[in-house]
Each structure stands twice: as C-alpha cells, then as structure tokens.
C-alpha cells in the first residue's frame, strides 16, 4: 500500500471497528453480552459502559445477568437498559440484574434490519468524509507546489480504490448481520 494512504486507511479501519461494535449491539434473538456491554450509564459523575460497572454473562440462551459491583448503581443500570430501546425488561435480585431476552417477532427483526442499514449508511458517510478530508489535504499540498498534479490524481485514484474496497467490506458485514437477524 502506498505510504500516502496510511493515514486515511488507519482512520477508515477505526471507523469500521466502530461500525462492527455498533452491529454487535443489534441483537439476533440469543443472549449475548455484546448486546448491552457498551451501553453508557451515569456512574460516579461520568458516563461509563455497563461492562465497566459489573460483570455481564449469559448463563442461559435467553437470559443475561449483570453482577453490579456497586449496589448503588443497580437502579441506574436498570433504567439505562430500559431506555436503550432494545425491547428489554430488566429486573434485579440484590446486586444481580437479570435481563430476559424475549424471542424476536418478525416485525422486530425487520426493524433491526432497517436499523442495520441505517448504521451502514452512517458508516459509508464516515468513510467518504475521511476520503474528502484526505483529498483536501492533498489539494493544499498541490496548491502549495509540494506535489505535482499527476501525483495528486494518482493519490486520489488510489484512495478511491481503498474507499470502494472498504465500503464493500462494511456492506458484507451488513449482509451477514441481516442473515443472522432473519434466521429463526
């Protein structure tokens, strides 16, 4: 890979990792700690992820539990999960929060598929913005005489090829997620 593409490639890879994390938060009917571990909760005067305030596990295929380390946070954790719009109804038994995972209806599965495609569009926009930022930086170099017009167009072509490849990669991730969501 051309060294001039290192910076945009790193930024794009970071954006894709963020996208993968977003996708893992969309449930497919099975209890999976990734469904809730990155939800932010107000704790100790700041935002913390659920995985930072307790131990999340899936003791059964349809149940998640959170062993909250601070009993004072149990109610906040429950409220946060309810407000996350995941269709979950947590309850607690002391410091253990129990979250039954209901079976997804066909309608709810379709809603999650739509949400997945919305996240895909946001990811594509983010990748294209990285392309635009790099292009503008190179344009400044061209105007300053640091690089030739031919070099500018060469970089632009290589960057477009990289962007096209990465967009195909995120589209493939969405196709897999859609199959997972629609699987009964």
Biotite code that builds the C-alpha atoms (Angstrom):
import biotite.structure as struc

atoms = struc.array([
    struc.Atom([0.000, 0.000, 0.000], chain_id="A", res_id=1, res_name="UNK", atom_name="CA", element="C"),
    struc.Atom([1.159, 3.498, -0.824], chain_id="A", res_id=2, res_name="UNK", atom_name="CA", element="C"),
    struc.Atom([2.538, 5.263, 2.298], chain_id="A", res_id=3, res_name="UNK", atom_name="CA", element="C"),
    struc.Atom([0.328, 8.275, 1.490], chain_id="A", res_id=4, res_name="UNK", atom_name="CA", element="C"),
    struc.Atom([-2.698, 6.069, 2.214], chain_id="A", res_id=5, res_name="UNK", atom_name="CA", element="C"),
    struc.Atom([-1.552, 5.052, 5.710], chain_id="A", res_id=6, res_name="UNK", atom_name="CA", element="C"),
    struc.Atom([-3.377, 7.884, 7.495], chain_id="A", res_id=7, res_name="UNK", atom_name="CA", element="C"),
    struc.Atom([-6.719, 7.548, 5.673], chain_id="A", res_id=8, res_name="UNK", atom_name="CA", element="C"),
    struc.Atom([-6.508, 3.739, 5.883], chain_id="A", res_id=9, res_name="UNK", atom_name="CA", element="C"),
    struc.Atom([-5.970, 3.880, 9.658], chain_id="A", res_id=10, res_name="UNK", atom_name="CA", element="C"),
    struc.Atom([-8.911, 6.266, 10.067], chain_id="A", res_id=11, res_name="UNK", atom_name="CA", element="C"),
    struc.Atom([-11.129, 4.064, 7.893], chain_id="A", res_id=12, res_name="UNK", atom_name="CA", element="C"),
    struc.Atom([-10.137, 0.931, 9.842], chain_id="A", res_id=13, res_name="UNK", atom_name="CA", element="C"),
    struc.Atom([-11.043, 2.737, 13.086], chain_id="A", res_id=14, res_name="UNK", atom_name="CA", element="C"),
    struc.Atom([-14.418, 3.697, 11.600], chain_id="A", res_id=15, res_name="UNK", atom_name="CA", element="C"),
    struc.Atom([-15.033, 0.077, 10.563], chain_id="A", res_id=16, res_name="UNK", atom_name="CA", element="C"),
    struc.Atom([-14.166, -1.191, 14.059], chain_id="A", res_id=17, res_name="UNK", atom_name="CA", element="C"),
    struc.Atom([-16.650, 1.310, 15.491], chain_id="A", res_id=18, res_name="UNK", atom_name="CA", element="C"),
    struc.Atom([-19.239, 0.080, 12.979], chain_id="A", res_id=19, res_name="UNK", atom_name="CA", element="C"),
    struc.Atom([-18.610, -3.555, 13.983], chain_id="A", res_id=20, res_name="UNK", atom_name="CA", element="C"),
    struc.Atom([-19.164, -2.596, 17.615], chain_id="A", res_id=21, res_name="UNK", atom_name="CA", element="C"),
    struc.Atom([-22.447, -0.910, 16.658], chain_id="A", res_id=22, res_name="UNK", atom_name="CA", element="C"),
    struc.Atom([-23.558, -4.023, 14.768], chain_id="A", res_id=23, res_name="UNK", atom_name="CA", element="C"),
    struc.Atom([-22.730, -6.298, 17.694], chain_id="A", res_id=24, res_name="UNK", atom_name="CA", element="C"),
    struc.Atom([-25.204, -4.273, 19.768], chain_id="A", res_id=25, res_name="UNK", atom_name="CA", element="C"),
    struc.Atom([-28.077, -5.277, 17.487], chain_id="A", res_id=26, res_name="UNK", atom_name="CA", element="C"),
    struc.Atom([-29.480, -8.486, 18.872], chain_id="A", res_id=27, res_name="UNK", atom_name="CA", element="C"),
    struc.Atom([-30.418, -11.560, 16.916], chain_id="A", res_id=28, res_name="UNK", atom_name="CA", element="C"),
    struc.Atom([-32.594, -13.342, 19.486], chain_id="A", res_id=29, res_name="UNK", atom_name="CA", element="C"),
    struc.Atom([-29.876, -15.016, 21.532], chain_id="A", res_id=30, res_name="UNK", atom_name="CA", element="C"),
    struc.Atom([-28.474, -13.731, 24.799], chain_id="A", res_id=31, res_name="UNK", atom_name="CA", element="C"),
    struc.Atom([-25.078, -12.221, 24.092], chain_id="A", res_id=32, res_name="UNK", atom_name="CA", element="C"),
    struc.Atom([-23.191, -9.869, 26.447], chain_id="A", res_id=33, res_name="UNK", atom_name="CA", element="C"),
    struc.Atom([-22.136, -7.678, 23.492], chain_id="A", res_id=34, res_name="UNK", atom_name="CA", element="C"),
    struc.Atom([-25.789, -6.676, 23.213], chain_id="A", res_id=35, res_name="UNK", atom_name="CA", element="C"),
    struc.Atom([-25.510, -4.438, 26.280], chain_id="A", res_id=36, res_name="UNK", atom_name="CA", element="C"),
    struc.Atom([-21.857, -4.149, 27.301], chain_id="A", res_id=37, res_name="UNK", atom_name="CA", element="C"),
    struc.Atom([-21.268, -0.825, 25.529], chain_id="A", res_id=38, res_name="UNK", atom_name="CA", element="C"),
    struc.Atom([-24.425, 0.931, 26.755], chain_id="A", res_id=39, res_name="UNK", atom_name="CA", element="C"),
    struc.Atom([-23.418, 4.050, 28.703], chain_id="A", res_id=40, res_name="UNK", atom_name="CA", element="C"),
    struc.Atom([-24.650, 4.528, 32.262], chain_id="A", res_id=41, res_name="UNK", atom_name="CA", element="C"),
    struc.Atom([-24.215, 7.589, 34.501], chain_id="A", res_id=42, res_name="UNK", atom_name="CA", element="C"),
    struc.Atom([-21.938, 6.410, 37.297], chain_id="A", res_id=43, res_name="UNK", atom_name="CA", element="C"),
    struc.Atom([-19.754, 8.376, 39.681], chain_id="A", res_id=44, res_name="UNK", atom_name="CA", element="C"),
    struc.Atom([-20.431, 11.629, 37.841], chain_id="A", res_id=45, res_name="UNK", atom_name="CA", element="C"),
    struc.Atom([-19.379, 10.380, 34.412], chain_id="A", res_id=46, res_name="UNK", atom_name="CA", element="C"),
    struc.Atom([-20.517, 8.090, 31.599], chain_id="A", res_id=47, res_name="UNK", atom_name="CA", element="C"),
    struc.Atom([-19.278, 4.525, 31.935], chain_id="A", res_id=48, res_name="UNK", atom_name="CA", element="C"),
    struc.Atom([-20.000, 1.422, 29.874], chain_id="A", res_id=49, res_name="UNK", atom_name="CA", element="C"),
    struc.Atom([-22.036, -1.327, 31.541], chain_id="A", res_id=50, res_name="UNK", atom_name="CA", element="C"),
    struc.Atom([-19.055, -3.669, 31.292], chain_id="A", res_id=51, res_name="UNK", atom_name="CA", element="C"),
    struc.Atom([-17.137, -1.171, 33.482], chain_id="A", res_id=52, res_name="UNK", atom_name="CA", element="C"),
    struc.Atom([-19.674, -1.271, 36.337], chain_id="A", res_id=53, res_name="UNK", atom_name="CA", element="C"),
    struc.Atom([-20.317, -5.008, 36.533], chain_id="A", res_id=54, res_name="UNK", atom_name="CA", element="C"),
    struc.Atom([-19.738, -8.482, 35.163], chain_id="A", res_id=55, res_name="UNK", atom_name="CA", element="C"),
    struc.Atom([-22.037, -9.370, 32.261], chain_id="A", res_id=56, res_name="UNK", atom_name="CA", element="C"),
    struc.Atom([-22.750, -13.010, 31.481], chain_id="A", res_id=57, res_name="UNK", atom_name="CA", element="C"),
    struc.Atom([-25.221, -15.199, 29.589], chain_id="A", res_id=58, res_name="UNK", atom_name="CA", element="C"),
    struc.Atom([-25.998, -18.148, 31.901], chain_id="A", res_id=59, res_name="UNK", atom_name="CA", element="C"),
    struc.Atom([-28.852, -19.278, 29.623], chain_id="A", res_id=60, res_name="UNK", atom_name="CA", element="C"),
    struc.Atom([-29.610, -18.778, 25.908], chain_id="A", res_id=61, res_name="UNK", atom_name="CA", element="C"),
    struc.Atom([-32.442, -16.375, 26.784], chain_id="A", res_id=62, res_name="UNK", atom_name="CA", element="C"),
    struc.Atom([-31.008, -14.619, 29.856], chain_id="A", res_id=63, res_name="UNK", atom_name="CA", element="C"),
    struc.Atom([-28.303, -12.049, 30.512], chain_id="A", res_id=64, res_name="UNK", atom_name="CA", element="C"),
    struc.Atom([-27.150, -11.173, 34.013], chain_id="A", res_id=65, res_name="UNK", atom_name="CA", element="C"),
    struc.Atom([-25.091, -8.283, 35.312], chain_id="A", res_id=66, res_name="UNK", atom_name="CA", element="C"),
    struc.Atom([-23.343, -8.633, 38.657], chain_id="A", res_id=67, res_name="UNK", atom_name="CA", element="C"),
    struc.Atom([-23.200, -4.906, 39.504], chain_id="A", res_id=68, res_name="UNK", atom_name="CA", element="C"),
    struc.Atom([-20.172, -4.175, 41.688], chain_id="A", res_id=69, res_name="UNK", atom_name="CA", element="C"),
    struc.Atom([-21.762, -1.175, 43.452], chain_id="A", res_id=70, res_name="UNK", atom_name="CA", element="C"),
    struc.Atom([-25.273, -1.764, 44.850], chain_id="A", res_id=71, res_name="UNK", atom_name="CA", element="C"),
    struc.Atom([-25.996, 1.963, 44.494], chain_id="A", res_id=72, res_name="UNK", atom_name="CA", element="C"),
    struc.Atom([-25.838, 1.667, 40.705], chain_id="A", res_id=73, res_name="UNK", atom_name="CA", element="C"),
    struc.Atom([-28.368, -1.159, 40.278], chain_id="A", res_id=74, res_name="UNK", atom_name="CA", element="C"),
    struc.Atom([-31.363, 1.143, 39.677], chain_id="A", res_id=75, res_name="UNK", atom_name="CA", element="C"),
    struc.Atom([-29.367, 3.325, 37.253], chain_id="A", res_id=76, res_name="UNK", atom_name="CA", element="C"),
    struc.Atom([-28.277, 0.225, 35.324], chain_id="A", res_id=77, res_name="UNK", atom_name="CA", element="C"),
    struc.Atom([-31.884, -0.986, 35.046], chain_id="A", res_id=78, res_name="UNK", atom_name="CA", element="C"),
    struc.Atom([-33.130, 2.436, 33.926], chain_id="A", res_id=79, res_name="UNK", atom_name="CA", element="C"),
    struc.Atom([-30.338, 2.740, 31.350], chain_id="A", res_id=80, res_name="UNK", atom_name="CA", element="C"),
    struc.Atom([-31.129, -0.675, 29.835], chain_id="A", res_id=81, res_name="UNK", atom_name="CA", element="C"),
    struc.Atom([-34.840, 0.173, 29.634], chain_id="A", res_id=82, res_name="UNK", atom_name="CA", element="C"),
    struc.Atom([-34.055, 3.472, 27.889], chain_id="A", res_id=83, res_name="UNK", atom_name="CA", element="C"),
    struc.Atom([-31.697, 1.824, 25.361], chain_id="A", res_id=84, res_name="UNK", atom_name="CA", element="C"),
    struc.Atom([-34.690, 0.933, 23.141], chain_id="A", res_id=85, res_name="UNK", atom_name="CA", element="C"),
    struc.Atom([-33.684, -2.708, 22.804], chain_id="A", res_id=86, res_name="UNK", atom_name="CA", element="C"),
    struc.Atom([-37.043, -4.093, 23.928], chain_id="A", res_id=87, res_name="UNK", atom_name="CA", element="C"),
    struc.Atom([-35.558, -5.464, 27.159], chain_id="A", res_id=88, res_name="UNK", atom_name="CA", element="C"),
    struc.Atom([-37.220, -5.515, 30.582], chain_id="A", res_id=89, res_name="UNK", atom_name="CA", element="C"),
    struc.Atom([-34.574, -5.964, 33.308], chain_id="A", res_id=90, res_name="UNK", atom_name="CA", element="C"),
    struc.Atom([-35.277, -6.798, 36.946], chain_id="A", res_id=91, res_name="UNK", atom_name="CA", element="C"),
    struc.Atom([-32.957, -7.222, 39.905], chain_id="A", res_id=92, res_name="UNK", atom_name="CA", element="C"),
    struc.Atom([-32.312, -9.504, 42.807], chain_id="A", res_id=93, res_name="UNK", atom_name="CA", element="C"),
    struc.Atom([-29.902, -7.684, 45.119], chain_id="A", res_id=94, res_name="UNK", atom_name="CA", element="C"),
    struc.Atom([-26.863, -6.691, 43.069], chain_id="A", res_id=95, res_name="UNK", atom_name="CA", element="C"),
    struc.Atom([-27.693, -9.036, 40.194], chain_id="A", res_id=96, res_name="UNK", atom_name="CA", element="C"),
    struc.Atom([-29.639, -7.543, 37.298], chain_id="A", res_id=97, res_name="UNK", atom_name="CA", element="C"),
    struc.Atom([-31.499, -10.171, 35.273], chain_id="A", res_id=98, res_name="UNK", atom_name="CA", element="C"),
    struc.Atom([-32.393, -9.397, 31.676], chain_id="A", res_id=99, res_name="UNK", atom_name="CA", element="C"),
    struc.Atom([-34.637, -11.944, 29.947], chain_id="A", res_id=100, res_name="UNK", atom_name="CA", element="C"),
    struc.Atom([-34.146, -11.882, 26.186], chain_id="A", res_id=101, res_name="UNK", atom_name="CA", element="C"),
    struc.Atom([-37.547, -12.284, 24.502], chain_id="A", res_id=102, res_name="UNK", atom_name="CA", element="C"),
    struc.Atom([-37.874, -14.056, 21.177], chain_id="A", res_id=103, res_name="UNK", atom_name="CA", element="C"),
    struc.Atom([-37.887, -11.584, 18.327], chain_id="A", res_id=104, res_name="UNK", atom_name="CA", element="C"),
    struc.Atom([-41.081, -11.164, 16.354], chain_id="A", res_id=105, res_name="UNK", atom_name="CA", element="C"),
    struc.Atom([-40.832, -10.911, 12.568], chain_id="A", res_id=106, res_name="UNK", atom_name="CA", element="C"),
    struc.Atom([-41.746, -7.229, 12.854], chain_id="A", res_id=107, res_name="UNK", atom_name="CA", element="C"),
    struc.Atom([-38.966, -6.587, 15.387], chain_id="A", res_id=108, res_name="UNK", atom_name="CA", element="C"),
    struc.Atom([-36.478, -8.479, 13.194], chain_id="A", res_id=109, res_name="UNK", atom_name="CA", element="C"),
    struc.Atom([-37.391, -6.211, 10.263], chain_id="A", res_id=110, res_name="UNK", atom_name="CA", element="C"),
    struc.Atom([-36.929, -3.140, 12.495], chain_id="A", res_id=111, res_name="UNK", atom_name="CA", element="C"),
    struc.Atom([-33.448, -4.371, 13.400], chain_id="A", res_id=112, res_name="UNK", atom_name="CA", element="C"),
    struc.Atom([-32.640, -4.973, 9.714], chain_id="A", res_id=113, res_name="UNK", atom_name="CA", element="C"),
    struc.Atom([-33.672, -1.365, 8.963], chain_id="A", res_id=114, res_name="UNK", atom_name="CA", element="C"),
    struc.Atom([-31.531, -0.155, 11.870], chain_id="A", res_id=115, res_name="UNK", atom_name="CA", element="C"),
    struc.Atom([-28.604, -2.165, 10.484], chain_id="A", res_id=116, res_name="UNK", atom_name="CA", element="C"),
    struc.Atom([-28.944, -0.491, 7.087], chain_id="A", res_id=117, res_name="UNK", atom_name="CA", element="C"),
    struc.Atom([-29.194, 2.925, 8.738], chain_id="A", res_id=118, res_name="UNK", atom_name="CA", element="C"),
    struc.Atom([-25.929, 2.232, 10.565], chain_id="A", res_id=119, res_name="UNK", atom_name="CA", element="C"),
    struc.Atom([-24.435, 1.098, 7.227], chain_id="A", res_id=120, res_name="UNK", atom_name="CA", element="C"),
    struc.Atom([-25.316, 4.428, 5.622], chain_id="A", res_id=121, res_name="UNK", atom_name="CA", element="C"),
    struc.Atom([-23.771, 6.317, 8.545], chain_id="A", res_id=122, res_name="UNK", atom_name="CA", element="C"),
    struc.Atom([-20.613, 4.224, 8.208], chain_id="A", res_id=123, res_name="UNK", atom_name="CA", element="C"),
    struc.Atom([-20.398, 4.918, 4.461], chain_id="A", res_id=124, res_name="UNK", atom_name="CA", element="C"),
    struc.Atom([-20.781, 8.651, 5.122], chain_id="A", res_id=125, res_name="UNK", atom_name="CA", element="C"),
    struc.Atom([-17.980, 8.482, 7.693], chain_id="A", res_id=126, res_name="UNK", atom_name="CA", element="C"),
    struc.Atom([-15.678, 6.649, 5.248], chain_id="A", res_id=127, res_name="UNK", atom_name="CA", element="C"),
    struc.Atom([-16.454, 9.141, 2.475], chain_id="A", res_id=128, res_name="UNK", atom_name="CA", element="C"),
    struc.Atom([-15.753, 12.031, 4.848], chain_id="A", res_id=129, res_name="UNK", atom_name="CA", element="C"),
    struc.Atom([-12.318, 10.558, 5.577], chain_id="A", res_id=130, res_name="UNK", atom_name="CA", element="C"),
    struc.Atom([-11.743, 10.397, 1.804], chain_id="A", res_id=131, res_name="UNK", atom_name="CA", element="C"),
    struc.Atom([-12.806, 14.039, 1.432], chain_id="A", res_id=132, res_name="UNK", atom_name="CA", element="C"),
    struc.Atom([-10.538, 15.183, 4.289], chain_id="A", res_id=133, res_name="UNK", atom_name="CA", element="C"),
    struc.Atom([-7.517, 13.416, 2.758], chain_id="A", res_id=134, res_name="UNK", atom_name="CA", element="C"),
    struc.Atom([-8.327, 14.827, -0.666], chain_id="A", res_id=135, res_name="UNK", atom_name="CA", element="C"),
    struc.Atom([-8.486, 18.361, 0.762], chain_id="A", res_id=136, res_name="UNK", atom_name="CA", element="C"),
    struc.Atom([-5.121, 17.903, 2.487], chain_id="A", res_id=137, res_name="UNK", atom_name="CA", element="C"),
    struc.Atom([-3.578, 16.755, -0.796], chain_id="A", res_id=138, res_name="UNK", atom_name="CA", element="C"),
    struc.Atom([-5.229, 19.651, -2.649], chain_id="A", res_id=139, res_name="UNK", atom_name="CA", element="C"),
    struc.Atom([-3.477, 22.068, -0.273], chain_id="A", res_id=140, res_name="UNK", atom_name="CA", element="C"),
    struc.Atom([-0.169, 20.326, -0.972], chain_id="A", res_id=141, res_name="UNK", atom_name="CA", element="C"),
    struc.Atom([-0.804, 20.587, -4.721], chain_id="A", res_id=142, res_name="UNK", atom_name="CA", element="C"),
    struc.Atom([-1.634, 24.299, -4.472], chain_id="A", res_id=143, res_name="UNK", atom_name="CA", element="C"),
    struc.Atom([1.485, 24.883, -2.374], chain_id="A", res_id=144, res_name="UNK", atom_name="CA", element="C"),
    struc.Atom([3.567, 23.146, -5.035], chain_id="A", res_id=145, res_name="UNK", atom_name="CA", element="C"),
    struc.Atom([4.666, 20.319, -2.725], chain_id="A", res_id=146, res_name="UNK", atom_name="CA", element="C"),
    struc.Atom([3.191, 17.671, -5.024], chain_id="A", res_id=147, res_name="UNK", atom_name="CA", element="C"),
    struc.Atom([2.504, 17.672, -8.745], chain_id="A", res_id=148, res_name="UNK", atom_name="CA", element="C"),
    struc.Atom([-0.930, 17.483, -10.303], chain_id="A", res_id=149, res_name="UNK", atom_name="CA", element="C"),
    struc.Atom([-0.125, 13.977, -11.558], chain_id="A", res_id=150, res_name="UNK", atom_name="CA", element="C"),
    struc.Atom([0.808, 12.891, -8.022], chain_id="A", res_id=151, res_name="UNK", atom_name="CA", element="C"),
    struc.Atom([-2.433, 14.400, -6.688], chain_id="A", res_id=152, res_name="UNK", atom_name="CA", element="C"),
    struc.Atom([-4.520, 12.454, -9.201], chain_id="A", res_id=153, res_name="UNK", atom_name="CA", element="C"),
    struc.Atom([-2.523, 9.256, -8.562], chain_id="A", res_id=154, res_name="UNK", atom_name="CA", element="C"),
    struc.Atom([-3.205, 9.535, -4.815], chain_id="A", res_id=155, res_name="UNK", atom_name="CA", element="C"),
    struc.Atom([-6.845, 10.376, -5.440], chain_id="A", res_id=156, res_name="UNK", atom_name="CA", element="C"),
    struc.Atom([-7.265, 7.260, -7.616], chain_id="A", res_id=157, res_name="UNK", atom_name="CA", element="C"),
    struc.Atom([-5.583, 5.009, -5.034], chain_id="A", res_id=158, res_name="UNK", atom_name="CA", element="C"),
    struc.Atom([-7.697, 6.494, -2.256], chain_id="A", res_id=159, res_name="UNK", atom_name="CA", element="C"),
    struc.Atom([-10.903, 5.908, -4.232], chain_id="A", res_id=160, res_name="UNK", atom_name="CA", element="C"),
    struc.Atom([-9.908, 2.267, -4.756], chain_id="A", res_id=161, res_name="UNK", atom_name="CA", element="C"),
    struc.Atom([-9.315, 1.924, -0.998], chain_id="A", res_id=162, res_name="UNK", atom_name="CA", element="C"),
    struc.Atom([-12.665, 3.558, -0.173], chain_id="A", res_id=163, res_name="UNK", atom_name="CA", element="C"),
    struc.Atom([-14.529, 1.309, -2.633], chain_id="A", res_id=164, res_name="UNK", atom_name="CA", element="C"),
    struc.Atom([-12.899, -1.781, -1.097], chain_id="A", res_id=165, res_name="UNK", atom_name="CA", element="C"),
    struc.Atom([-13.749, -0.715, 2.473], chain_id="A", res_id=166, res_name="UNK", atom_name="CA", element="C"),
    struc.Atom([-17.351, 0.144, 1.591], chain_id="A", res_id=167, res_name="UNK", atom_name="CA", element="C"),
    struc.Atom([-17.748, -3.350, 0.109], chain_id="A", res_id=168, res_name="UNK", atom_name="CA", element="C"),
    struc.Atom([-16.340, -4.718, 3.371], chain_id="A", res_id=169, res_name="UNK", atom_name="CA", element="C"),
    struc.Atom([-18.957, -2.938, 5.533], chain_id="A", res_id=170, res_name="UNK", atom_name="CA", element="C"),
    struc.Atom([-21.737, -3.924, 3.113], chain_id="A", res_id=171, res_name="UNK", atom_name="CA", element="C"),
    struc.Atom([-20.670, -7.555, 3.504], chain_id="A", res_id=172, res_name="UNK", atom_name="CA", element="C"),
    struc.Atom([-20.818, -7.196, 7.304], chain_id="A", res_id=173, res_name="UNK", atom_name="CA", element="C"),
    struc.Atom([-24.392, -5.921, 6.998], chain_id="A", res_id=174, res_name="UNK", atom_name="CA", element="C"),
    struc.Atom([-25.421, -8.804, 4.740], chain_id="A", res_id=175, res_name="UNK", atom_name="CA", element="C"),
    struc.Atom([-24.140, -11.280, 7.342], chain_id="A", res_id=176, res_name="UNK", atom_name="CA", element="C"),
    struc.Atom([-25.933, -9.411, 10.126], chain_id="A", res_id=177, res_name="UNK", atom_name="CA", element="C"),
    struc.Atom([-29.162, -9.378, 8.115], chain_id="A", res_id=178, res_name="UNK", atom_name="CA", element="C"),
    struc.Atom([-28.946, -13.158, 7.606], chain_id="A", res_id=179, res_name="UNK", atom_name="CA", element="C"),
    struc.Atom([-28.339, -13.576, 11.341], chain_id="A", res_id=180, res_name="UNK", atom_name="CA", element="C"),
    struc.Atom([-31.319, -11.361, 12.203], chain_id="A", res_id=181, res_name="UNK", atom_name="CA", element="C"),
    struc.Atom([-33.731, -13.074, 9.818], chain_id="A", res_id=182, res_name="UNK", atom_name="CA", element="C"),
    struc.Atom([-32.657, -16.580, 10.866], chain_id="A", res_id=183, res_name="UNK", atom_name="CA", element="C"),
    struc.Atom([-35.336, -18.130, 13.095], chain_id="A", res_id=184, res_name="UNK", atom_name="CA", element="C"),
])
